[in-house]
């Protein structure tokens, strides 16, 4: 059966702009039971185009593991799901571009353009997940002194380490340092509570 995901995979595999455009306009609603022949009939493909679609579909069927999500979402957070899907799609597009030697046909799908709306013609920087985080979340990562996007296991380790380092009881004879440690500890606890809620660890 032809699903939306399969259509997108076929678009990445097939080196024919006309077919990719037709697939981009294909309406998936109510068509989850359409097979490959019905799919091609609905797009009114000619014999040459049908052969290309069949070859791509056979490629997909013979290499389904290759086209699975490369990165599972870290959580149910919409940004993490976005990250997982588009990382997989970008990898497929990059491989397709290398195979056929044409220019970056999928450059418009680069993460920076989704995050900041800036087009880059020649210099595609590595995706930075911090673009997809709120300012509040980035500050919590900074408090725990870990990279933006770290998983909960790293967050938990960082929390324990930070609390040992800044626990007020470490400074019983220095009131100024104790007050500073209390303030830092509140921020550390606040950050940890935020991530516990985000990762459903309560």
Secondary structure, DSSP 8 states (H G I E B T S, - for coil): ---HHHHHHHHHH---HHHHHHHHT---TT-TT--HHHHHHHTT--HHHHHHHHHHHHHHHHTGGGGS-SS--SSS-HHHHHHHHHHHHHHHHHHHHHHH----TTGGG-HHHHHH----SS------GGGGS-HHHHHHHHHHT--TT--HHHHHHHHHHHHHHH-GGGGTT-HHHHHHHHHHHHHHHHHHHHHHHHTT--
